[in-house]
Amino acid sequence: VTAILSEADIGAWDEAVDVLIAGGGCAGACAALGAAAEGAEVMLLERGMEIGGTSALSGGVIYCGGGTAVQRACGFEDSVDAMRGYLIASTGCGPDVAKVDRYCEDSVGHFNWLVGLGVPFKDSYWPYNYEPTTDDCLYYSGSEFSPPYCDLARPAPRGHTVQAWGSCKGGGKLMSVLAPHVARAAKLVTEARIRALIRASDGRIVGATFLRDDKTYAVRARAGLVVATGGFVMNREMIGRYAPQALPLKMLGNPYDDGSGILLGAAAGAATINMGAVMYPCPILSPSGLIRGILMNAKGQRFVDESSNHKRIGESSVLAQGGKIYLLVDSQIYEDPAMGLPIVASGETARELEDELGWTPGSIGATLDLYNRYAREGRDPLFGKGREHLVPLDHPPYAVFDCSVEATGVYLTMTLGGLMTRVTGEVMTPEGEVLPGLYAAGRATSCLSAQSCGSSGLQVGEGTFFGRLAGQAAARAGAA
Ligand SMILES: Cc1cc2nc3c(=O)[nH]c(=O)nc-3n(C[C@H](O)[C@H](O)[C@H](O)COP(=O)(O)OP(=O)(O)OC[C@H]3O[C@@H](n4cnc5c(N)ncnc54)[C@H](O)[C@@H]3O)c2cc1C
């Protein structure tokens, strides 16, 4: 898969197009539309039997803001600055400022573009911090209300869910709407697996070979080649090398998320970045009444705002607490967790819980006392938990659920690192030069989401947005 061939070794081209796209998920589909809109002749190679990829398995949540029609219809004010402030603060220690800026400035336009293609969004608000299980649209899909973000940027709901009834159905709908557009915009070749990039003597990427029905074909890409083959969560060897902390977690993606495009780009001399960054979704606080409980580490201390997004909770758990965390509830807020978490202690007092768990006497007691003292005032000075989730836990008996990675099996993961690109999708070398002829978008790249506590909807958001830009840029390079 890591092959790079030289143009001189290609006897004859089987086909020639302006823009060649590898991968038909949301990024590849939008790259095809972007390139075709510039008048380019486009071919899209898809390894599966149809386009869709992980995008079609997704919830179809798209992070848009700055005043979309749905935000306005639901009565929420938002601005480019607020969206930008939140994304700069929440997308990792080295946010790609140029990409964040462009994404926020054009977010309303991008949303309108999707609507123009026929992607449906309902004018409705979903008042929970997890993805709609109905056909509703707009929700707080990140941790906008949690410190430090709420102090840095005015919160607004920006998760726009493609309208489709049920849980995690929006991605399938999105891709089914995009598919006929792609079929008109590009020559689509399915069950076609890109195997090697072809480099000219001047270093430019000028095409690729692909395997179909045991036969290898060579396609010339006159203007550019866009890698949109998705992430690498299914490649255990790569996960072990770059993100070993994710090895015990459940892989979330499609079987072809094996990093092939990232490896091909790297073989051609591309830089990769944020390869250790992965998502840690862990929907443990469900039903949402459990958010009123206290999450503790194995020392009986709080470590996170329980009302923040479950990806942020998962990240704090895996990276800072060794994946060992616990939920304390009292009889007033007790509900059976949807994820079937095991109870590891119960008792009338904190001391009984500490004894049962073998924890330091006074540890849970101190946490509970401090939490209750401020919860009575409707405040959480330590972690800033939302007021509506704050009740004193003073109705014994108490129970402690084990929410650890090992005990639950509900921690999921997908990769966020990949090829280093410019805003235009041009792939960069480690020296910061453009690798001529090569473009990339979507999960094959590192883009806006460089850490888990970013928001749901950024991945399909950036895939569709920067995919389109990459297709446009490749086509324009050919026309220049
Ligand atoms: C259950 C689930 C729910 C999710 N929900 C959301 C959500 O609501 N919002 C959000 O923003 N993100 C969500 N995500 C993440 C999001 O779906 C992905 O990050 C995003 O769709 C990636 O888009 P992509 O176009 O880069 O890759 P993909 O959609 O995976 O597309 C890549 C395509 O490339 C093809 N391919 C791979 N290798 C080759 C090759 N060598 N040659 C040719 N073709 C190849 C694949 O078959 C695939 O079709 C979710 C993920 C999962 C698994």
The ligand as an SDF file (V2000), in Angstrom:
LIG
                    3D

 53 58  0  0  0  0  0  0  0  0999 V2000
  -20.7840    5.6240   14.3930 C   0  0  0  0  0  0  0  0  0  0  0  0
  -20.1100    6.9240   13.9980 C   0  0  0  0  0  0  0  0  0  0  0  0
  -20.7950    8.1120   14.1730 C   0  0  0  0  0  0  0  0  0  0  0  0
  -20.1890    9.3120   13.8240 C   0  0  0  0  0  0  0  0  0  0  0  0
  -20.9160   10.4600   13.9090 N   0  0  0  0  0  0  0  0  0  0  0  0
  -20.3690   11.6130   13.4960 C   0  0  0  0  0  0  0  0  0  0  0  0
  -21.1640   12.7900   13.4400 C   0  0  0  0  0  0  0  0  0  0  0  0
  -22.3620   12.7660   13.6960 O   0  0  0  0  0  0  0  0  0  0  0  0
  -20.5600   13.9400   13.0540 N   0  0  0  0  0  0  0  0  0  0  0  0
  -19.2340   13.9910   12.7150 C   0  0  0  0  0  0  0  0  0  0  0  0
  -18.7490   15.0680   12.3900 O   0  0  0  0  0  0  0  0  0  0  0  0
  -18.4820   12.8720   12.7100 N   0  0  0  0  0  0  0  0  0  0  0  0
  -19.0170   11.6900   13.0550 C   0  0  0  0  0  0  0  0  0  0  0  0
  -18.2690   10.5610   12.9920 N   0  0  0  0  0  0  0  0  0  0  0  0
  -16.9230   10.6370   12.3940 C   0  0  0  0  0  0  0  0  0  0  0  0
  -17.0780   10.8410   10.8720 C   0  0  0  0  0  0  0  0  0  0  0  0
  -18.0440    9.9440   10.3870 O   0  0  0  0  0  0  0  0  0  0  0  0
  -15.7840   10.6300   10.0860 C   0  0  0  0  0  0  0  0  0  0  0  0
  -14.6910   11.2410   10.7040 O   0  0  0  0  0  0  0  0  0  0  0  0
  -15.9410   11.2260    8.6790 C   0  0  0  0  0  0  0  0  0  0  0  0
  -17.1320   10.7540    8.0910 O   0  0  0  0  0  0  0  0  0  0  0  0
  -14.7530   10.8780    7.8020 C   0  0  0  0  0  0  0  0  0  0  0  0
  -15.0460   11.2760    6.4850 O   0  0  0  0  0  0  0  0  0  0  0  0
  -14.0290   10.9240    5.3110 P   0  0  0  0  0  0  0  0  0  0  0  0
  -14.6850   11.3180    4.0360 O   0  0  0  0  0  0  0  0  0  0  0  0
  -12.6940   11.4890    5.6160 O   0  0  0  0  0  0  0  0  0  0  0  0
  -13.8460    9.3400    5.3980 O   0  0  0  0  0  0  0  0  0  0  0  0
  -14.8710    8.1870    5.0540 P   0  0  0  0  0  0  0  0  0  0  0  0
  -16.2620    8.6180    5.1540 O   0  0  0  0  0  0  0  0  0  0  0  0
  -14.4780    6.9740    5.8070 O   0  0  0  0  0  0  0  0  0  0  0  0
  -14.5840    7.8990    3.5160 O   0  0  0  0  0  0  0  0  0  0  0  0
  -13.3790    7.3340    3.0830 C   0  0  0  0  0  0  0  0  0  0  0  0
  -13.6840    6.4560    1.8900 C   0  0  0  0  0  0  0  0  0  0  0  0
  -12.4550    6.0380    1.2980 O   0  0  0  0  0  0  0  0  0  0  0  0
  -12.5690    4.6910    0.8980 C   0  0  0  0  0  0  0  0  0  0  0  0
  -11.2120    4.1370    0.8250 N   0  0  0  0  0  0  0  0  0  0  0  0
  -10.3850    3.8110    1.8580 C   0  0  0  0  0  0  0  0  0  0  0  0
   -9.2170    3.3620    1.3870 N   0  0  0  0  0  0  0  0  0  0  0  0
   -9.2910    3.4170    0.0350 C   0  0  0  0  0  0  0  0  0  0  0  0
   -8.3850    3.0930   -1.0310 C   0  0  0  0  0  0  0  0  0  0  0  0
   -7.1490    2.6190   -0.7730 N   0  0  0  0  0  0  0  0  0  0  0  0
   -8.7970    3.2740   -2.3170 N   0  0  0  0  0  0  0  0  0  0  0  0
  -10.0510    3.7520   -2.5810 C   0  0  0  0  0  0  0  0  0  0  0  0
  -10.9360    4.0690   -1.6320 N   0  0  0  0  0  0  0  0  0  0  0  0
  -10.5680    3.9230   -0.3290 C   0  0  0  0  0  0  0  0  0  0  0  0
  -13.4410    4.0710    1.9690 C   0  0  0  0  0  0  0  0  0  0  0  0
  -14.0530    2.8960    1.4730 O   0  0  0  0  0  0  0  0  0  0  0  0
  -14.4340    5.1840    2.2600 C   0  0  0  0  0  0  0  0  0  0  0  0
  -15.5870    5.0970    1.4610 O   0  0  0  0  0  0  0  0  0  0  0  0
  -18.8580    9.3400   13.3240 C   0  0  0  0  0  0  0  0  0  0  0  0
  -18.1760    8.1350   13.1440 C   0  0  0  0  0  0  0  0  0  0  0  0
  -18.7940    6.9380   13.4610 C   0  0  0  0  0  0  0  0  0  0  0  0
  -18.0650    5.6550   13.1900 C   0  0  0  0  0  0  0  0  0  0  0  0
  1  2  1  0
  2  3  1  0
  2 52  2  0
  3  4  2  0
  4  5  1  0
  4 50  1  0
  5  6  2  0
  6  7  1  0
  6 13  1  0
  7  8  2  0
  7  9  1  0
  9 10  1  0
 10 11  2  0
 10 12  1  0
 12 13  2  0
 13 14  1  0
 14 15  1  0
 14 50  1  0
 15 16  1  0
 16 17  1  0
 16 18  1  0
 18 19  1  0
 18 20  1  0
 20 21  1  0
 20 22  1  0
 22 23  1  0
 23 24  1  0
 24 25  2  0
 24 26  1  0
 24 27  1  0
 27 28  1  0
 28 29  2  0
 28 30  1  0
 28 31  1  0
 31 32  1  0
 32 33  1  0
 33 34  1  0
 33 48  1  0
 34 35  1  0
 35 36  1  0
 35 46  1  0
 36 37  1  0
 36 45  1  0
 37 38  2  0
 38 39  1  0
 39 40  1  0
 39 45  2  0
 40 41  1  0
 40 42  2  0
 42 43  1  0
 43 44  2  0
 44 45  1  0
 46 47  1  0
 46 48  1  0
 48 49  1  0
 50 51  2  0
 51 52  1  0
 52 53  1  0
M  END
$$$$
